[in-house]
Amino acid sequence: MLVIFACAPQIEIVKLYEDRSVNDGPYEKILVVGIATDVDERRRLETLLTENLNAGNNEAVAAYKMRGLTPTVLQDDIDSAASEAGADAILVTHIVSVDKQVEFEEGRTEVLFECRGGDPADYFLYDQKVLKLPDSVLIAHTVVAVTSLYDAASNARAWTIQSTCFDKESMDQVLQEEARAIVRQLKIDDLIN
C-alpha cells in the first residue's frame, strides 16, 4: 500500500469556471471563507488559506475572525464581513467529500540467526535473536474541495476550481496541501499578486 501511496498524484486541480469579464486585474484584499462539516476544520482551512495568501503580496482575512465559528455560513454575514474588511474579493472553499481508508497490517515475529564463528554448518555456534514487529495502521485521506472566487463589489463569481488531495495520513496534511494548491492556482491564473 505504501508503494501505491508514493506513486499516487498528490493533488489534482480541475478548473470548472472562469469569467475574466468580472474583473480584469488581480485582487489584493480577500475575505477567506471555509465551509466544512467540522468547525475546527473550517477554522484551520481559513487560517491556512489566509497564511498562504498573506505570504504573497495580498492581504487576506479569515471570516471566522470577523464572524466567529458558527455552524452555518450565511450570505449576509459574508457580505457584511467583506464590506467591513474592505475586501475586493471573497474566496469560498467548500470541503465536498472526505474519504478515509484505513488498512491494518498485523505485526509479525522474525527470527534472526548470527554465527559466532567456527563451522557455519554447526547449529550450536549460532545465536538466535527474536525480532517482534508491531501491528501498524495505515491511514489515507482523499479530499475533494471546490473553491470559488467572487468579486466583492458585484458578488459575481469570477473563478471556480475543484482540487483533489490524495492519500494523506492526516486531515491537517490534506488542508495544508489544499491551501497551497488553491493559492498557487490563483497566482497561475493571475487572480492575485
C-alpha positions in Angstrom: 0.0 0.0 0.0 2.9 2.4 0.7 4.1 1.9 -2.9 0.7 2.9 -4.2 0.7 6.0 -2.0 4.1 7.0 -3.2 3.0 6.7 -6.9 -0.3 8.5 -6.5 -0.6 12.1 -7.6 -0.6 14.4 -4.5 -3.1 16.9 -5.7 -5.2 17.4 -8.8 -6.7 20.7 -10.0 -9.6 21.0 -12.4 -10.8 24.4 -13.5 -14.6 24.4 -13.5 -15.3 28.1 -14.3 -13.6 31.3 -15.2 -15.1 34.7 -16.2 -12.5 37.4 -16.9 -15.2 40.0 -17.6 -15.9 40.2 -13.8 -12.5 41.8 -13.0 -9.5 42.0 -15.3 -6.9 42.8 -12.6 -5.6 40.8 -9.7 -7.4 41.0 -6.4 -5.4 42.3 -3.4 -7.7 42.1 -0.3 -9.5 38.9 0.1 -12.0 37.6 2.6 -11.4 33.8 3.1 -14.4 31.6 3.9 -14.2 27.9 4.6 -17.2 25.5 4.6 -16.7 22.2 6.3 -18.8 19.9 8.5 -16.3 20.3 11.3 -15.8 23.8 12.7 -12.2 23.0 13.6 -11.5 22.0 10.0 -13.2 25.2 8.9 -11.0 27.3 11.2 -7.9 25.5 10.1 -8.7 25.8 6.4 -9.4 29.5 6.7 -6.2 30.0 8.7 -4.0 28.1 6.2 -5.5 29.9 3.1 -5.1 33.2 4.8 -1.5 32.5 5.7 -0.7 31.3 2.2 -2.3 34.4 0.6 -0.6 36.8 3.1 2.8 35.2 2.2 2.5 36.9 -1.2 1.6 40.5 -1.9 -2.0 40.0 -0.8 -4.0 40.9 2.2 -6.3 38.2 3.4 -8.6 37.9 6.5 -10.3 34.7 7.7 -14.1 35.1 8.0 -14.2 33.2 11.4 -12.1 36.0 12.9 -14.8 38.5 12.0 -17.9 36.5 12.5 -16.9 33.6 14.8 -17.2 29.9 14.1 -20.9 29.4 13.6 -22.0 26.1 12.2 -23.7 27.7 9.2 -22.3 30.4 6.9 -24.9 32.9 5.7 -24.6 35.1 2.6 -25.5 38.2 4.6 -22.7 37.5 7.1 -20.2 37.0 4.3 -21.2 40.2 2.5 -21.1 42.3 5.7 -17.7 40.8 6.7 -16.3 41.6 3.2 -17.6 45.1 3.5 -16.1 45.6 7.0 -12.7 44.2 5.9 -12.7 46.3 2.7 -12.2 43.2 0.7 -12.3 43.3 -3.1 -12.8 39.5 -3.4 -14.3 36.7 -1.4 -12.7 33.2 -1.6 -15.0 30.4 -0.6 -13.6 26.9 -0.2 -16.1 24.0 0.4 -14.8 20.6 1.5 -17.1 18.5 -0.6 -16.0 15.0 0.3 -13.6 13.2 2.6 -12.7 9.6 2.0 -10.7 7.9 4.7 -9.2 4.5 4.1 -7.7 2.5 6.9 -5.6 -0.6 6.4 -4.4 -2.7 9.4 -1.2 -4.7 9.0 -0.7 -7.4 11.6 2.7 -7.5 13.3 4.9 -10.5 12.8 7.8 -12.2 14.5 11.1 -12.8 12.7 14.0 -14.9 14.0 17.5 -13.7 13.1 20.4 -16.1 13.3 24.0 -14.9 13.8 27.0 -17.1 13.6 29.6 -16.7 16.5 32.3 -18.1 14.3 33.7 -21.6 13.6 32.0 -24.0 11.3 28.9 -22.3 9.8 27.3 -25.7 9.4 27.3 -26.3 13.2 23.9 -25.2 14.5 25.2 -24.7 18.1 27.5 -21.9 17.0 24.6 -19.6 16.1 22.9 -17.1 18.4 19.2 -16.6 17.9 17.5 -13.2 18.1 13.7 -12.8 18.1 12.6 -9.6 16.4 8.9 -8.6 17.0 7.4 -6.2 14.5 4.4 -4.3 15.9 1.0 -4.0 14.3 0.6 -1.0 12.1 -2.3 1.1 10.8 -2.0 2.9 7.5 -4.5 5.8 7.0 -5.1 7.6 3.7 -7.3 10.6 3.4 -8.6 11.7 0.0 -10.4 15.0 0.0 -12.2 16.9 -2.7 -12.7 20.7 -2.3 -14.5 23.2 -4.6 -13.2 26.8 -4.4 -14.8 29.8 -5.9 -13.6 33.4 -6.1 -16.2 36.2 -6.1 -15.9 39.8 -6.8 -16.9 41.6 -3.6 -18.4 44.7 -5.3 -20.7 42.8 -7.7 -21.0 39.4 -5.9 -20.3 37.8 -9.4 -18.4 34.6 -9.5 -15.1 35.0 -11.3 -13.4 31.6 -10.9 -14.0 28.1 -9.6 -11.8 25.1 -9.3 -12.1 21.6 -7.9 -9.0 20.3 -6.1 -8.5 16.7 -5.0 -5.8 15.8 -2.5 -4.8 12.2 -2.4 -3.6 9.8 0.2 -2.5 12.0 3.1 -2.1 10.5 6.6 -3.8 13.3 8.5 -6.6 15.8 7.7 -4.2 18.6 8.6 -1.8 17.5 5.9 -4.7 17.5 3.5 -5.7 21.0 4.5 -2.2 22.3 4.1 -1.8 20.8 0.6 -5.2 22.1 -0.4 -4.4 25.6 0.8 -1.0 25.7 -1.1 -2.6 24.3 -4.3 -5.5 26.8 -4.2 -3.3 29.8 -3.7 -0.8 28.5 -6.3 -3.6 28.2 -8.9 -4.9 31.7 -8.1 -1.4 33.0 -8.9 -1.1 31.0 -12.0 -4.4 32.4 -13.2 -3.3 36.0 -12.3 -6.2 36.5 -9.9 -3.9 37.5 -7.0 -0.4 39.1 -6.7 
